[in-house]
């Protein structure tokens, strides 16, 4: 069963930031502790961090463009 919930963009943005932070902390812990280091798991965390960062950067770029008054971030002449 699929449930649809109302979510604000701000809430989603905060969730993405939290997810990225969780993945950074997990990868950092794995690297520091060393004894439970797993290449596949480290790669998974790295890919998640990269994708979440790309999503977050896209959201931030869109916010800056909206603040500037255009959808592409370019000011009109």
Secondary structure, DSSP 8 states (H G I E B T S, - for coil): --------HHHHHHHHHHHHHHHHHHHHHHHHH-TT--HHHHHHHHHHHHHHHHHHHHHHHHHHHHHHTSSSS----
